[in-house]
Amino acid sequence: MTTREAVTEIMKRIKPTKNLENVQDIVEGGYIDSFELMTLIATLADECHVDISIDEIVPENFNSLDAIAKMVDTLRAKHG
């Protein structure tokens, strides 16, 4: 499973009523609330084995599934 596929599955569990596949403003557009964002961060940490620091919690890293996957891949490469 690719990182993008894993992120998609996680997001489907957090927000099952919304198809966020092609959304480019997940955070800024209000598609997820702050509780769902924190759930996403905790789930990514657990399931993707990354530590997401406060510096990474910016809209640019969470506004699309591609951006989330890129952040996870970058964090994995850094802390490999």
PyMOL Python script that loads the backbone (N, CA, C, O; Angstrom):
from pymol import cmd

cmd.read_pdbstr("""\
ATOM      1  N   MET A   1       0.844  -1.182   0.000  1.00  0.00           N
ATOM      2  CA  MET A   1       0.000   0.000   0.000  1.00  0.00           C
ATOM      3  C   MET A   1       0.886   1.240   0.000  1.00  0.00           C
ATOM      4  O   MET A   1       1.828   1.346   0.785  1.00  0.00           O
ATOM      5  N   THR A   2       0.572   2.168  -0.885  1.00  0.00           N
ATOM      6  CA  THR A   2       1.345   3.407  -0.931  1.00  0.00           C
ATOM      7  C   THR A   2       0.939   4.308   0.245  1.00  0.00           C
ATOM      8  O   THR A   2      -0.089   4.097   0.888  1.00  0.00           O
ATOM      9  N   THR A   3       1.761   5.296   0.496  1.00  0.00           N
ATOM     10  CA  THR A   3       1.434   6.263   1.545  1.00  0.00           C
ATOM     11  C   THR A   3       0.124   6.959   1.212  1.00  0.00           C
ATOM     12  O   THR A   3      -0.705   7.172   2.096  1.00  0.00           O
ATOM     13  N   ARG A   4      -0.070   7.313  -0.037  1.00  0.00           N
ATOM     14  CA  ARG A   4      -1.300   7.997  -0.473  1.00  0.00           C
ATOM     15  C   ARG A   4      -2.515   7.127  -0.198  1.00  0.00           C
ATOM     16  O   ARG A   4      -3.541   7.622   0.270  1.00  0.00           O
ATOM     17  N   GLU A   5      -2.408   5.830  -0.485  1.00  0.00           N
ATOM     18  CA  GLU A   5      -3.522   4.916  -0.228  1.00  0.00           C
ATOM     19  C   GLU A   5      -3.807   4.796   1.266  1.00  0.00           C
ATOM     20  O   GLU A   5      -4.964   4.754   1.684  1.00  0.00           O
ATOM     21  N   ALA A   6      -2.741   4.740   2.068  1.00  0.00           N
ATOM     22  CA  ALA A   6      -2.903   4.662   3.522  1.00  0.00           C
ATOM     23  C   ALA A   6      -3.585   5.921   4.057  1.00  0.00           C
ATOM     24  O   ALA A   6      -4.488   5.840   4.890  1.00  0.00           O
ATOM     25  N   VAL A   7      -3.149   7.074   3.577  1.00  0.00           N
ATOM     26  CA  VAL A   7      -3.745   8.351   3.995  1.00  0.00           C
ATOM     27  C   VAL A   7      -5.218   8.399   3.596  1.00  0.00           C
ATOM     28  O   VAL A   7      -6.058   8.855   4.372  1.00  0.00           O
ATOM     29  N   THR A   8      -5.527   7.937   2.408  1.00  0.00           N
ATOM     30  CA  THR A   8      -6.911   7.919   1.931  1.00  0.00           C
ATOM     31  C   THR A   8      -7.781   7.047   2.835  1.00  0.00           C
ATOM     32  O   THR A   8      -8.891   7.440   3.194  1.00  0.00           O
ATOM     33  N   GLU A   9      -7.284   5.872   3.200  1.00  0.00           N
ATOM     34  CA  GLU A   9      -8.042   4.974   4.072  1.00  0.00           C
ATOM     35  C   GLU A   9      -8.251   5.578   5.454  1.00  0.00           C
ATOM     36  O   GLU A   9      -9.338   5.473   6.020  1.00  0.00           O
ATOM     37  N   ILE A  10      -7.229   6.201   5.991  1.00  0.00           N
ATOM     38  CA  ILE A  10      -7.346   6.852   7.299  1.00  0.00           C
ATOM     39  C   ILE A  10      -8.395   7.959   7.231  1.00  0.00           C
ATOM     40  O   ILE A  10      -9.248   8.067   8.112  1.00  0.00           O
ATOM     41  N   MET A  11      -8.329   8.771   6.196  1.00  0.00           N
ATOM     42  CA  MET A  11      -9.267   9.876   6.065  1.00  0.00           C
ATOM     43  C   MET A  11     -10.701   9.369   5.897  1.00  0.00           C
ATOM     44  O   MET A  11     -11.636   9.993   6.398  1.00  0.00           O
ATOM     45  N   LYS A  12     -10.882   8.255   5.203  1.00  0.00           N
ATOM     46  CA  LYS A  12     -12.219   7.681   5.040  1.00  0.00           C
ATOM     47  C   LYS A  12     -12.801   7.251   6.382  1.00  0.00           C
ATOM     48  O   LYS A  12     -14.011   7.340   6.592  1.00  0.00           O
ATOM     49  N   ARG A  13     -11.950   6.788   7.284  1.00  0.00           N
ATOM     50  CA  ARG A  13     -12.423   6.406   8.617  1.00  0.00           C
ATOM     51  C   ARG A  13     -12.777   7.635   9.450  1.00  0.00           C
ATOM     52  O   ARG A  13     -13.743   7.615  10.213  1.00  0.00           O
ATOM     53  N   ILE A  14     -11.998   8.696   9.303  1.00  0.00           N
ATOM     54  CA  ILE A  14     -12.231   9.916  10.080  1.00  0.00           C
ATOM     55  C   ILE A  14     -13.431  10.691   9.545  1.00  0.00           C
ATOM     56  O   ILE A  14     -14.213  11.246  10.316  1.00  0.00           O
ATOM     57  N   LYS A  15     -13.569  10.726   8.243  1.00  0.00           N
ATOM     58  CA  LYS A  15     -14.639  11.513   7.603  1.00  0.00           C
ATOM     59  C   LYS A  15     -15.358  10.649   6.569  1.00  0.00           C
ATOM     60  O   LYS A  15     -15.246  10.903   5.370  1.00  0.00           O
ATOM     61  N   PRO A  16     -16.093   9.632   7.018  1.00  0.00           N
ATOM     62  CA  PRO A  16     -16.708   8.688   6.073  1.00  0.00           C
ATOM     63  C   PRO A  16     -17.797   9.288   5.182  1.00  0.00           C
ATOM     64  O   PRO A  16     -18.126   8.714   4.144  1.00  0.00           O
ATOM     65  N   THR A  17     -18.351  10.415   5.566  1.00  0.00           N
ATOM     66  CA  THR A  17     -19.441  11.007   4.782  1.00  0.00           C
ATOM     67  C   THR A  17     -18.961  11.920   3.665  1.00  0.00           C
ATOM     68  O   THR A  17     -19.768  12.377   2.856  1.00  0.00           O
ATOM     69  N   LYS A  18     -17.674  12.193   3.607  1.00  0.00           N
ATOM     70  CA  LYS A  18     -17.132  13.103   2.586  1.00  0.00           C
ATOM     71  C   LYS A  18     -16.110  12.383   1.720  1.00  0.00           C
ATOM     72  O   LYS A  18     -15.270  11.635   2.220  1.00  0.00           O
ATOM     73  N   ASN A  19     -16.191  12.618   0.413  1.00  0.00           N
ATOM     74  CA  ASN A  19     -15.158  12.141  -0.498  1.00  0.00           C
ATOM     75  C   ASN A  19     -14.163  13.288  -0.666  1.00  0.00           C
ATOM     76  O   ASN A  19     -14.452  14.288  -1.323  1.00  0.00           O
ATOM     77  N   LEU A  20     -12.995  13.124  -0.064  1.00  0.00           N
ATOM     78  CA  LEU A  20     -11.986  14.187  -0.083  1.00  0.00           C
ATOM     79  C   LEU A  20     -10.885  13.920  -1.102  1.00  0.00           C
ATOM     80  O   LEU A  20      -9.832  14.558  -1.072  1.00  0.00           O
ATOM     81  N   GLU A  21     -11.129  12.993  -1.986  1.00  0.00           N
ATOM     82  CA  GLU A  21     -10.123  12.553  -2.963  1.00  0.00           C
ATOM     83  C   GLU A  21      -9.492  13.702  -3.747  1.00  0.00           C
ATOM     84  O   GLU A  21      -8.272  13.741  -3.901  1.00  0.00           O
ATOM     85  N   ASN A  22     -10.285  14.616  -4.233  1.00  0.00           N
ATOM     86  CA  ASN A  22      -9.763  15.697  -5.077  1.00  0.00           C
ATOM     87  C   ASN A  22      -9.868  17.076  -4.426  1.00  0.00           C
ATOM     88  O   ASN A  22      -9.706  18.093  -5.100  1.00  0.00           O
ATOM     89  N   VAL A  23     -10.134  17.114  -3.149  1.00  0.00           N
ATOM     90  CA  VAL A  23     -10.272  18.384  -2.434  1.00  0.00           C
ATOM     91  C   VAL A  23      -8.885  18.956  -2.166  1.00  0.00           C
ATOM     92  O   VAL A  23      -7.981  18.238  -1.738  1.00  0.00           O
ATOM     93  N   GLN A  24      -8.724  20.241  -2.418  1.00  0.00           N
ATOM     94  CA  GLN A  24      -7.432  20.907  -2.251  1.00  0.00           C
ATOM     95  C   GLN A  24      -7.410  21.889  -1.079  1.00  0.00           C
ATOM     96  O   GLN A  24      -6.421  22.594  -0.877  1.00  0.00           O
ATOM     97  N   ASP A  25      -8.496  21.934  -0.308  1.00  0.00           N
ATOM     98  CA  ASP A  25      -8.557  22.844   0.845  1.00  0.00           C
ATOM     99  C   ASP A  25      -9.251  22.167   2.026  1.00  0.00           C
ATOM    100  O   ASP A  25     -10.172  22.724   2.623  1.00  0.00           O
ATOM    101  N   ILE A  26      -8.795  20.962   2.351  1.00  0.00           N
ATOM    102  CA  ILE A  26      -9.427  20.167   3.400  1.00  0.00           C
ATOM    103  C   ILE A  26      -9.529  20.952   4.709  1.00  0.00           C
ATOM    104  O   ILE A  26     -10.595  20.994   5.323  1.00  0.00           O
ATOM    105  N   VAL A  27      -8.447  21.564   5.132  1.00  0.00           N
ATOM    106  CA  VAL A  27      -8.445  22.325   6.382  1.00  0.00           C
ATOM    107  C   VAL A  27      -9.062  23.703   6.167  1.00  0.00           C
ATOM    108  O   VAL A  27     -10.012  24.083   6.853  1.00  0.00           O
ATOM    109  N   GLU A  28      -8.521  24.434   5.221  1.00  0.00           N
ATOM    110  CA  GLU A  28      -8.968  25.816   5.003  1.00  0.00           C
ATOM    111  C   GLU A  28     -10.419  25.898   4.533  1.00  0.00           C
ATOM    112  O   GLU A  28     -11.087  26.907   4.762  1.00  0.00           O
ATOM    113  N   GLY A  29     -10.909  24.849   3.879  1.00  0.00           N
ATOM    114  CA  GLY A  29     -12.295  24.831   3.413  1.00  0.00           C
ATOM    115  C   GLY A  29     -13.270  24.315   4.457  1.00  0.00           C
ATOM    116  O   GLY A  29     -14.477  24.277   4.221  1.00  0.00           O
ATOM    117  N   GLY A  30     -12.747  23.918   5.610  1.00  0.00           N
ATOM    118  CA  GLY A  30     -13.608  23.463   6.688  1.00  0.00           C
ATOM    119  C   GLY A  30     -14.164  22.055   6.515  1.00  0.00           C
ATOM    120  O   GLY A  30     -15.175  21.706   7.126  1.00  0.00           O
ATOM    121  N   TYR A  31     -13.513  21.249   5.691  1.00  0.00           N
ATOM    122  CA  TYR A  31     -13.985  19.878   5.492  1.00  0.00           C
ATOM    123  C   TYR A  31     -13.760  19.011   6.729  1.00  0.00           C
ATOM    124  O   TYR A  31     -14.496  18.052   6.957  1.00  0.00           O
ATOM    125  N   ILE A  32     -12.746  19.345   7.526  1.00  0.00           N
ATOM    126  CA  ILE A  32     -12.549  18.668   8.805  1.00  0.00           C
ATOM    127  C   ILE A  32     -12.415  19.722   9.903  1.00  0.00           C
ATOM    128  O   ILE A  32     -11.892  20.813   9.678  1.00  0.00           O
ATOM    129  N   ASP A  33     -12.896  19.373  11.088  1.00  0.00           N
ATOM    130  CA  ASP A  33     -12.800  20.310  12.203  1.00  0.00           C
ATOM    131  C   ASP A  33     -11.520  20.034  13.000  1.00  0.00           C
ATOM    132  O   ASP A  33     -10.759  19.128  12.661  1.00  0.00           O
ATOM    133  N   SER A  34     -11.293  20.797  14.030  1.00  0.00           N
ATOM    134  CA  SER A  34     -10.044  20.682  14.796  1.00  0.00           C
ATOM    135  C   SER A  34      -9.928  19.327  15.483  1.00  0.00           C
ATOM    136  O   SER A  34      -8.829  18.781  15.579  1.00  0.00           O
ATOM    137  N   PHE A  35     -11.032  18.777  15.961  1.00  0.00           N
ATOM    138  CA  PHE A  35     -10.987  17.452  16.591  1.00  0.00           C
ATOM    139  C   PHE A  35     -10.604  16.394  15.559  1.00  0.00           C
ATOM    140  O   PHE A  35      -9.780  15.523  15.836  1.00  0.00           O
ATOM    141  N   GLU A  36     -11.199  16.468  14.375  1.00  0.00           N
ATOM    142  CA  GLU A  36     -10.872  15.511  13.315  1.00  0.00           C
ATOM    143  C   GLU A  36      -9.423  15.661  12.871  1.00  0.00           C
ATOM    144  O   GLU A  36      -8.768  14.667  12.554  1.00  0.00           O
ATOM    145  N   LEU A  37      -8.917  16.881  12.843  1.00  0.00           N
ATOM    146  CA  LEU A  37      -7.517  17.099  12.489  1.00  0.00           C
ATOM    147  C   LEU A  37      -6.597  16.444  13.517  1.00  0.00           C
ATOM    148  O   LEU A  37      -5.617  15.792  13.156  1.00  0.00           O
ATOM    149  N   MET A  38      -6.916  16.618  14.788  1.00  0.00           N
ATOM    150  CA  MET A  38      -6.083  16.003  15.832  1.00  0.00           C
ATOM    151  C   MET A  38      -6.171  14.476  15.761  1.00  0.00           C
ATOM    152  O   MET A  38      -5.178  13.785  15.989  1.00  0.00           O
ATOM    153  N   THR A  39      -7.351  13.955  15.447  1.00  0.00           N
ATOM    154  CA  THR A  39      -7.515  12.511  15.263  1.00  0.00           C
ATOM    155  C   THR A  39      -6.670  12.039  14.086  1.00  0.00           C
ATOM    156  O   THR A  39      -6.021  10.996  14.161  1.00  0.00           O
ATOM    157  N   LEU A  40      -6.678  12.805  13.004  1.00  0.00           N
ATOM    158  CA  LEU A  40      -5.870  12.472  11.826  1.00  0.00           C
ATOM    159  C   LEU A  40      -4.391  12.439  12.184  1.00  0.00           C
ATOM    160  O   LEU A  40      -3.686  11.502  11.810  1.00  0.00           O
ATOM    161  N   ILE A  41      -3.920  13.441  12.896  1.00  0.00           N
ATOM    162  CA  ILE A  41      -2.507  13.516  13.279  1.00  0.00           C
ATOM    163  C   ILE A  41      -2.127  12.321  14.148  1.00  0.00           C
ATOM    164  O   ILE A  41      -1.085  11.704  13.926  1.00  0.00           O
ATOM    165  N   ALA A  42      -2.952  11.990  15.128  1.00  0.00           N
ATOM    166  CA  ALA A  42      -2.666  10.856  16.009  1.00  0.00           C
ATOM    167  C   ALA A  42      -2.684   9.538  15.240  1.00  0.00           C
ATOM    168  O   ALA A  42      -1.844   8.669  15.473  1.00  0.00           O
ATOM    169  N   THR A  43      -3.632   9.391  14.332  1.00  0.00           N
ATOM    170  CA  THR A  43      -3.730   8.163  13.545  1.00  0.00           C
ATOM    171  C   THR A  43      -2.551   8.021  12.592  1.00  0.00           C
ATOM    172  O   THR A  43      -2.004   6.929  12.443  1.00  0.00           O
ATOM    173  N   LEU A  44      -2.158   9.109  11.950  1.00  0.00           N
ATOM    174  CA  LEU A  44      -0.976   9.070  11.083  1.00  0.00           C
ATOM    175  C   LEU A  44       0.260   8.669  11.883  1.00  0.00           C
ATOM    176  O   LEU A  44       1.066   7.859  11.425  1.00  0.00           O
ATOM    177  N   ALA A  45       0.403   9.233  13.067  1.00  0.00           N
ATOM    178  CA  ALA A  45       1.548   8.903  13.921  1.00  0.00           C
ATOM    179  C   ALA A  45       1.558   7.410  14.243  1.00  0.00           C
ATOM    180  O   ALA A  45       2.598   6.759  14.148  1.00  0.00           O
ATOM    181  N   ASP A  46       0.407   6.873  14.622  1.00  0.00           N
ATOM    182  CA  ASP A  46       0.315   5.462  15.000  1.00  0.00           C
ATOM    183  C   ASP A  46       0.489   4.523  13.818  1.00  0.00           C
ATOM    184  O   ASP A  46       1.266   3.570  13.884  1.00  0.00           O
ATOM    185  N   GLU A  47      -0.235   4.790  12.739  1.00  0.00           N
ATOM    186  CA  GLU A  47      -0.286   3.839  11.627  1.00  0.00           C
ATOM    187  C   GLU A  47       0.828   4.021  10.603  1.00  0.00           C
ATOM    188  O   GLU A  47       1.220   3.066   9.932  1.00  0.00           O
ATOM    189  N   CYS A  48       1.334   5.234  10.483  1.00  0.00           N
ATOM    190  CA  CYS A  48       2.405   5.487   9.512  1.00  0.00           C
ATOM    191  C   CYS A  48       3.769   5.603  10.194  1.00  0.00           C
ATOM    192  O   CYS A  48       4.792   5.779   9.533  1.00  0.00           O
ATOM    193  N   HIS A  49       3.766   5.503  11.513  1.00  0.00           N
ATOM    194  CA  HIS A  49       5.008   5.513  12.295  1.00  0.00           C
ATOM    195  C   HIS A  49       5.852   6.763  12.052  1.00  0.00           C
ATOM    196  O   HIS A  49       7.042   6.686  11.750  1.00  0.00           O
ATOM    197  N   VAL A  50       5.199   7.915  12.195  1.00  0.00           N
ATOM    198  CA  VAL A  50       5.889   9.195  12.074  1.00  0.00           C
ATOM    199  C   VAL A  50       5.576  10.054  13.284  1.00  0.00           C
ATOM    200  O   VAL A  50       4.528   9.905  13.913  1.00  0.00           O
ATOM    201  N   ASP A  51       6.486  10.947  13.601  1.00  0.00           N
ATOM    202  CA  ASP A  51       6.262  11.942  14.641  1.00  0.00           C
ATOM    203  C   ASP A  51       5.980  13.267  13.954  1.00  0.00           C
ATOM    204  O   ASP A  51       6.844  13.812  13.267  1.00  0.00           O
ATOM    205  N   ILE A  52       4.787  13.780  14.137  1.00  0.00           N
ATOM    206  CA  ILE A  52       4.394  15.037  13.514  1.00  0.00           C
ATOM    207  C   ILE A  52       4.540  16.135  14.556  1.00  0.00           C
ATOM    208  O   ILE A  52       3.783  16.200  15.524  1.00  0.00           O
ATOM    209  N   SER A  53       5.528  16.996  14.340  1.00  0.00           N
ATOM    210  CA  SER A  53       5.779  18.068  15.301  1.00  0.00           C
ATOM    211  C   SER A  53       4.830  19.225  15.058  1.00  0.00           C
ATOM    212  O   SER A  53       4.164  19.299  14.025  1.00  0.00           O
ATOM    213  N   ILE A  54       4.781  20.110  16.011  1.00  0.00           N
ATOM    214  CA  ILE A  54       3.925  21.297  15.909  1.00  0.00           C
ATOM    215  C   ILE A  54       4.272  22.116  14.658  1.00  0.00           C
ATOM    216  O   ILE A  54       3.397  22.750  14.069  1.00  0.00           O
ATOM    217  N   ASP A  55       5.541  22.101  14.257  1.00  0.00           N
ATOM    218  CA  ASP A  55       5.975  22.857  13.071  1.00  0.00           C
ATOM    219  C   ASP A  55       5.342  22.340  11.782  1.00  0.00           C
ATOM    220  O   ASP A  55       5.177  23.092  10.821  1.00  0.00           O
ATOM    221  N   GLU A  56       4.985  21.048  11.764  1.00  0.00           N
ATOM    222  CA  GLU A  56       4.378  20.463  10.566  1.00  0.00           C
ATOM    223  C   GLU A  56       2.871  20.663  10.503  1.00  0.00           C
ATOM    224  O   GLU A  56       2.256  20.424   9.464  1.00  0.00           O
ATOM    225  N   ILE A  57       2.267  21.103  11.614  1.00  0.00           N
ATOM    226  CA  ILE A  57       0.819  21.245  11.649  1.00  0.00           C
ATOM    227  C   ILE A  57       0.434  22.622  11.101  1.00  0.00           C
ATOM    228  O   ILE A  57       0.107  23.553  11.837  1.00  0.00           O
ATOM    229  N   VAL A  58       0.489  22.695   9.778  1.00  0.00           N
ATOM    230  CA  VAL A  58       0.123  23.902   9.034  1.00  0.00           C
ATOM    231  C   VAL A  58      -0.846  23.484   7.923  1.00  0.00           C
ATOM    232  O   VAL A  58      -0.773  22.355   7.437  1.00  0.00           O
ATOM    233  N   PRO A  59      -1.744  24.374   7.519  1.00  0.00           N
ATOM    234  CA  PRO A  59      -2.731  24.004   6.506  1.00  0.00           C
ATOM    235  C   PRO A  59      -2.120  23.403   5.236  1.00  0.00           C
ATOM    236  O   PRO A  59      -2.685  22.477   4.654  1.00  0.00           O
ATOM    237  N   GLU A  60      -0.982  23.923   4.811  1.00  0.00           N
ATOM    238  CA  GLU A  60      -0.372  23.421   3.569  1.00  0.00           C
ATOM    239  C   GLU A  60      -0.107  21.915   3.624  1.00  0.00           C
ATOM    240  O   GLU A  60      -0.160  21.243   2.594  1.00  0.00           O
ATOM    241  N   ASN A  61       0.175  21.383   4.801  1.00  0.00           N
ATOM    242  CA  ASN A  61       0.460  19.958   4.931  1.00  0.00           C
ATOM    243  C   ASN A  61      -0.799  19.104   5.045  1.00  0.00           C
ATOM    244  O   ASN A  61      -0.717  17.879   4.966  1.00  0.00           O
ATOM    245  N   PHE A  62      -1.959  19.727   5.228  1.00  0.00           N
ATOM    246  CA  PHE A  62      -3.182  18.974   5.468  1.00  0.00           C
ATOM    247  C   PHE A  62      -4.335  19.365   4.544  1.00  0.00           C
ATOM    248  O   PHE A  62      -5.464  18.926   4.765  1.00  0.00           O
ATOM    249  N   ASN A  63      -4.084  20.172   3.524  1.00  0.00           N
ATOM    250  CA  ASN A  63      -5.166  20.642   2.662  1.00  0.00           C
ATOM    251  C   ASN A  63      -5.558  19.663   1.562  1.00  0.00           C
ATOM    252  O   ASN A  63      -6.598  19.837   0.927  1.00  0.00           O
ATOM    253  N   SER A  64      -4.737  18.629   1.324  1.00  0.00           N
ATOM    254  CA  SER A  64      -5.109  17.618   0.337  1.00  0.00           C
ATOM    255  C   SER A  64      -4.514  16.283   0.761  1.00  0.00           C
ATOM    256  O   SER A  64      -3.575  16.232   1.555  1.00  0.00           O
ATOM    257  N   LEU A  65      -5.067  15.213   0.225  1.00  0.00           N
ATOM    258  CA  LEU A  65      -4.539  13.889   0.531  1.00  0.00           C
ATOM    259  C   LEU A  65      -3.106  13.763   0.019  1.00  0.00           C
ATOM    260  O   LEU A  65      -2.272  13.117   0.653  1.00  0.00           O
ATOM    261  N   ASP A  66      -2.820  14.383  -1.134  1.00  0.00           N
ATOM    262  CA  ASP A  66      -1.459  14.359  -1.666  1.00  0.00           C
ATOM    263  C   ASP A  66      -0.484  15.080  -0.734  1.00  0.00           C
ATOM    264  O   ASP A  66       0.628  14.605  -0.505  1.00  0.00           O
ATOM    265  N   ALA A  67      -0.905  16.226  -0.199  1.00  0.00           N
ATOM    266  CA  ALA A  67      -0.039  16.985   0.708  1.00  0.00           C
ATOM    267  C   ALA A  67       0.235  16.201   1.987  1.00  0.00           C
ATOM    268  O   ALA A  67       1.356  16.209   2.494  1.00  0.00           O
ATOM    269  N   ILE A  68      -0.782  15.527   2.505  1.00  0.00           N
ATOM    270  CA  ILE A  68      -0.606  14.721   3.715  1.00  0.00           C
ATOM    271  C   ILE A  68       0.365  13.578   3.439  1.00  0.00           C
ATOM    272  O   ILE A  68       1.266  13.321   4.237  1.00  0.00           O
ATOM    273  N   ALA A  69       0.186  12.897   2.318  1.00  0.00           N
ATOM    274  CA  ALA A  69       1.067  11.785   1.964  1.00  0.00           C
ATOM    275  C   ALA A  69       2.507  12.268   1.774  1.00  0.00           C
ATOM    276  O   ALA A  69       3.450  11.606   2.208  1.00  0.00           O
ATOM    277  N   LYS A  70       2.671  13.415   1.131  1.00  0.00           N
ATOM    278  CA  LYS A  70       4.016  13.972   0.923  1.00  0.00           C
ATOM    279  C   LYS A  70       4.672  14.276   2.264  1.00  0.00           C
ATOM    280  O   LYS A  70       5.852  13.984   2.458  1.00  0.00           O
ATOM    281  N   MET A  71       3.909  14.866   3.199  1.00  0.00           N
ATOM    282  CA  MET A  71       4.454  15.170   4.518  1.00  0.00           C
ATOM    283  C   MET A  71       4.888  13.884   5.229  1.00  0.00           C
ATOM    284  O   MET A  71       5.968  13.835   5.816  1.00  0.00           O
ATOM    285  N   VAL A  72       4.057  12.854   5.178  1.00  0.00           N
ATOM    286  CA  VAL A  72       4.391  11.581   5.819  1.00  0.00           C
ATOM    287  C   VAL A  72       5.661  11.001   5.207  1.00  0.00           C
ATOM    288  O   VAL A  72       6.554  10.566   5.934  1.00  0.00           O
ATOM    289  N   ASP A  73       5.749  10.990   3.883  1.00  0.00           N
ATOM    290  CA  ASP A  73       6.956  10.473   3.217  1.00  0.00           C
ATOM    291  C   ASP A  73       8.193  11.277   3.594  1.00  0.00           C
ATOM    292  O   ASP A  73       9.261  10.706   3.814  1.00  0.00           O
ATOM    293  N   THR A  74       8.056  12.597   3.668  1.00  0.00           N
ATOM    294  CA  THR A  74       9.174  13.462   4.057  1.00  0.00           C
ATOM    295  C   THR A  74       9.616  13.161   5.487  1.00  0.00           C
ATOM    296  O   THR A  74      10.812  13.074   5.764  1.00  0.00           O
ATOM    297  N   LEU A  75       8.662  13.003   6.384  1.00  0.00           N
ATOM    298  CA  LEU A  75       8.987  12.700   7.780  1.00  0.00           C
ATOM    299  C   LEU A  75       9.654  11.333   7.907  1.00  0.00           C
ATOM    300  O   LEU A  75      10.594  11.167   8.684  1.00  0.00           O
ATOM    301  N   ARG A  76       9.173  10.368   7.150  1.00  0.00           N
ATOM    302  CA  ARG A  76       9.800   9.030   7.170  1.00  0.00           C
ATOM    303  C   ARG A  76      11.250   9.108   6.679  1.00  0.00           C
ATOM    304  O   ARG A  76      12.136   8.476   7.253  1.00  0.00           O
ATOM    305  N   ALA A  77      11.483   9.876   5.631  1.00  0.00           N
ATOM    306  CA  ALA A  77      12.832  10.004   5.074  1.00  0.00           C
ATOM    307  C   ALA A  77      13.767  10.694   6.064  1.00  0.00           C
ATOM    308  O   ALA A  77      14.931  10.316   6.192  1.00  0.00           O
ATOM    309  N   LYS A  78      13.255  11.703   6.762  1.00  0.00           N
ATOM    310  CA  LYS A  78      14.050  12.449   7.741  1.00  0.00           C
ATOM    311  C   LYS A  78      14.460  11.577   8.912  1.00  0.00           C
ATOM    312  O   LYS A  78      15.602  11.617   9.370  1.00  0.00           O
ATOM    313  N   HIS A  79      13.512  10.793   9.386  1.00  0.00           N
ATOM    314  CA  HIS A  79      13.737  10.046  10.622  1.00  0.00           C
ATOM    315  C   HIS A  79      13.967   8.568  10.383  1.00  0.00           C
ATOM    316  O   HIS A  79      14.081   7.776  11.318  1.00  0.00           O
ATOM    317  N   GLY A  80      14.035   8.211   9.091  1.00  0.00           N
ATOM    318  CA  GLY A  80      14.212   6.880   8.580  1.00  0.00           C
ATOM    319  C   GLY A  80      14.569   5.826   9.460  1.00  0.00           C
ATOM    320  O   GLY A  80      14.721   4.684   9.026  1.00  0.00           O
TER     321      GLY A  80
END
""", "prot")
cmd.dss("prot")
cmd.show_as("cartoon", "prot")
cmd.util.cbc("prot")
cmd.orient("prot")
